């Protein structure tokens, strides 16, 4: 794997993995990933499907990003510009927020299921911090090496260090698909 895609992985993939682990996610369970085309969302889909063995992975994104969700392993790609996920009849074991308002997830979580978020939660919530010990990366290494789990880099999201301000401006548009990478080498 090339250096710049690899550089996009550590924080995002550990977040994707650790949040599912904290939610006690396991094989045979279902998950809805809200914000599935973002940096953590793209990895959460893959980790849920390939590492944890999810029975069903659903994810939300805008119209132009639905095929990406399917290519990453989403069984159901929901266009949030046309559908309200909270109106769908299906209930999930875990609702995983990478964006949005957490309260909506309560409508689609199974009884006894969990709603988890990487955005600032509204009280009451259980908060945990991501601490990198390297153990998650060790567990994920075979999936990365085999290509079952791979980084998603936005096609417009590779910026030389000299264009760092442009990279952050692009991030602020909330239109990035996957990760944006700033590289020091011209």
Beta strands, then each sheet from edge to edge (+ up, - down):
strand 1: 30-34
strand 2: 56-61
strand 3: 76-79
strand 4: 92-97
strand 5: 109-117
strand 6: 153-160
strand 7: 179-183
sheet 1: 3+ 2+ 1+ 4+ 5+
sheet 2: 6+ 7+
end
